[in-house]
C-alpha cells in the first residue's frame, strides 16, 4: 500500500527527492503519512482537496479488498 501512495505522489510533485512516505499502526488501522516539499503541497492536495480525496479513495478501494482500514494523512 505504501508503494502505491509513494508512486502516485511522486508522479504529482516536482521535487521527487523530498517525498517521504511512512506507515504506522494505530488501533487496528494503518496510517500512511505523506511528506512533501512545501512548494509541492498544493499539487498533492489540489483545489478544494480533490487530489487528496482521490488518493484516499484509491487507497480505501484497495484496502477494503484486503479487509483493512487505511488512513492517509498529508503534511510538510
ABEGO torsion letter per residue (X at the ends): XAAAAAAAAAAABABAAABBBBBBBBGGBBBBBBBBBAAAAAAAAEBGGAAAAAAAAAAAAAAAAAGBBBBBBBBX
